[in-house]
Amino acid sequence: MNQNELKEAVGRAAIQYVPDDCIVGVGTGSTANYFIDALGEIKGRIQGAVSSSVASIERLKKHGIPVYDLNAVDRIPVYVDGADEINRQLQMIKGGGAALTREKIVAAVADQFVCICDESKLVDVLGKFPLPVEVIPMARSYVARELVKLGGHPVYREGVVTDNGNVILDVHGLQITEANKLETAINEIVGVVTNGIFAHRRADVLLLGTADGVKTFK
């Protein structure tokens, strides 16, 4: 199976975690898109979805799936999304698609977070993938200097504005062995909206696409 086939396999496998008559949380990115496509096939048994990005909202609407504002929703039983990296503790780096803040918000609301990935995303130590940090534009240079103090090499993601109107710094050169601690430290820098470490709210379930089929980690 090629990488796209692995992504499709885990996207379809995640449907088993979607309860009937619920509002499901939907993430962002190429793997999440396969989940959205699979969700379109069972849209008659769900109420609708809450999404973490404008791009995913548009894809959901094309499938005829009602999209709700998170503020109008009391409960999300499950949130399904991909990751740029994930370790065996189910801590992740997310934000390659610049939707990390909204992803983190929806994940925080959800009862269960199901991560869907192909096997190339499973790592022993987080940090080879540059860590995205969403930053208020006027604080960009200050935050970059503070990130250097934490051992990183921040690079401004040129031409990218998040759905929230902010900018992204991608932090290279990190070996993230204490994910909870670093997530907190970066979030405490004035001007940071949030960063792409998902450790305080890690995944509950990982569906990993492999050459031997979809493997489940909890």
C-alpha positions in Angstrom: 0.0 0.0 0.0 1.2 3.5 -0.8 1.0 6.4 1.7 -2.4 7.6 0.4 -3.8 4.1 0.7 -2.6 3.9 4.3 -4.2 7.3 5.0 -7.5 6.2 3.5 -7.4 2.9 5.5 -7.1 4.7 8.8 -9.6 7.3 7.8 -12.2 4.6 7.2 -11.2 2.7 10.3 -12.0 5.8 12.5 -15.6 5.6 11.5 -16.1 2.8 14.1 -15.4 5.4 16.9 -18.3 7.7 15.7 -21.5 7.1 17.8 -24.9 7.4 16.2 -26.7 10.7 16.4 -23.7 12.7 17.5 -21.8 15.8 16.5 -18.3 14.6 15.6 -15.1 16.7 15.9 -13.1 16.7 12.6 -9.5 17.8 12.1 -7.4 19.2 9.3 -5.0 17.8 6.7 -4.6 15.1 4.1 -5.4 12.2 6.4 -8.4 13.9 8.0 -9.7 14.5 4.5 -10.0 10.7 4.0 -12.0 10.6 7.3 -14.3 13.4 6.1 -14.9 11.4 2.8 -15.7 8.3 4.8 -18.0 10.4 7.1 -19.9 11.5 4.1 -20.9 7.9 3.5 -22.6 7.6 6.9 -23.8 11.2 7.2 -27.4 10.0 7.7 -26.6 8.6 11.1 -24.9 11.7 12.6 -26.2 15.1 13.5 -23.2 16.9 12.0 -19.6 18.0 12.7 -17.5 20.7 14.4 -14.3 21.4 12.5 -10.9 22.8 13.3 -10.3 24.7 10.0 -12.0 26.6 7.2 -10.7 24.1 4.7 -12.3 21.1 6.5 -15.6 23.0 6.9 -15.7 23.5 3.1 -15.0 19.7 2.5 -17.7 18.7 5.1 -20.3 21.0 3.4 -19.5 19.5 0.0 -20.5 16.1 1.4 -23.7 17.7 2.8 -22.7 17.3 6.4 -24.1 20.0 8.7 -21.3 22.1 10.4 -21.8 23.6 13.8 -20.1 26.4 15.7 -18.3 25.0 18.7 -20.0 27.5 21.0 -23.4 26.0 20.1 -22.3 22.5 21.0 -22.4 21.0 24.5 -20.5 17.8 23.9 -18.3 16.2 21.3 -18.0 12.4 21.9 -15.0 12.0 19.6 -12.5 14.1 17.7 -10.6 12.5 14.8 -7.5 14.1 13.4 -4.0 13.3 12.0 -0.6 14.3 13.4 2.7 15.4 11.9 4.5 13.2 14.5 3.3 10.9 17.3 5.2 8.9 19.9 4.3 5.7 21.8 2.9 7.8 24.7 0.4 9.2 22.1 1.9 12.7 22.5 2.0 14.6 19.2 3.3 17.4 17.1 0.6 19.0 15.0 0.2 22.2 13.1 1.8 21.5 9.7 -1.4 22.9 8.2 -1.4 25.9 10.5 -4.6 24.9 12.2 -3.1 23.9 15.6 -5.0 26.4 17.8 -8.4 25.3 16.6 -7.3 21.7 16.6 -6.2 22.0 20.3 -9.5 23.7 21.2 -11.7 21.0 19.6 -9.5 18.3 21.1 -9.9 19.8 24.5 -13.7 19.7 24.3 -13.9 16.1 23.0 -14.4 13.1 25.2 -12.1 11.0 23.1 -9.3 11.9 20.7 -8.6 9.4 17.9 -5.4 10.1 16.0 -5.2 8.7 12.5 -1.7 8.4 10.9 0.4 6.3 8.5 3.4 4.6 10.0 5.9 7.2 8.8 4.5 9.6 11.6 5.4 7.3 14.5 8.6 8.3 16.2 10.6 7.5 19.4 11.3 11.2 20.2 9.3 14.2 19.0 11.0 17.1 17.3 12.4 16.0 13.9 9.3 17.6 12.4 9.6 21.4 13.1 7.4 22.5 15.9 4.7 25.0 14.8 4.0 27.9 17.2 1.1 30.3 16.5 2.1 33.8 17.4 0.4 37.3 17.5 2.0 39.1 14.6 3.5 42.0 16.6 5.2 39.6 19.0 6.9 37.5 16.3 10.5 38.7 16.8 10.3 38.7 20.6 8.8 35.1 20.6 11.5 34.0 18.2 14.2 35.2 20.6 12.6 33.4 23.5 12.4 30.2 21.5 16.1 30.4 20.8 16.6 30.5 24.6 14.7 27.2 24.8 17.2 25.6 22.4 15.2 25.9 19.1 15.8 27.5 15.8 12.6 29.3 14.8 11.8 30.0 11.2 9.0 32.4 10.1 6.6 30.5 7.8 6.4 33.1 5.0 3.1 33.9 3.4 1.0 31.9 6.0 -1.8 33.5 8.0 -3.8 31.3 10.3 -7.6 31.2 10.3 -7.2 33.3 13.5 -5.2 36.0 11.7 -1.9 35.1 13.3 1.6 33.9 12.0 3.5 30.7 12.4 7.1 30.1 13.6 8.4 26.6 12.9 11.0 25.6 15.5 13.7 23.4 14.2 16.4 21.4 16.1 14.4 20.3 19.1 14.5 16.9 20.8 11.3 16.9 22.8 11.9 14.4 25.7 9.7 16.2 28.2 6.7 17.2 26.0 4.4 18.3 28.8 7.1 20.6 30.3 8.0 22.2 26.9 4.4 22.6 25.9 3.8 24.7 29.0 7.0 26.7 28.8 6.3 27.8 25.2 2.7 28.6 25.9 3.9 30.9 28.8 5.8 33.2 26.4 3.9 36.4 25.9 2.6 36.6 22.4 2.2 32.9 21.8 -1.3 31.7 21.1 -0.4 28.1 21.4 2.2 25.6 20.2 1.9 22.3 18.3 2.8 20.0 21.1 -0.2 17.9 22.1 0.9 16.4 25.4 -1.5 17.7 28.0 -4.2 16.7 25.6 -2.7 13.7 23.9 -4.5 11.1 21.8 -6.6 8.4 23.5 -6.4 6.1 20.5 -3.9 5.8 17.6 -5.0 4.1 14.4 -1.8 3.5 12.5 -1.7 2.6 8.9 0.9 0.0 8.2 1.8 -2.5 5.4 0.2 -5.1 7.6 -3.1 -3.2 8.0 -4.4 -0.8 10.6 -2.9 -1.2 14.0 -4.6 0.2 17.2 -2.7 1.7 20.1 -4.3 3.0 23.3 
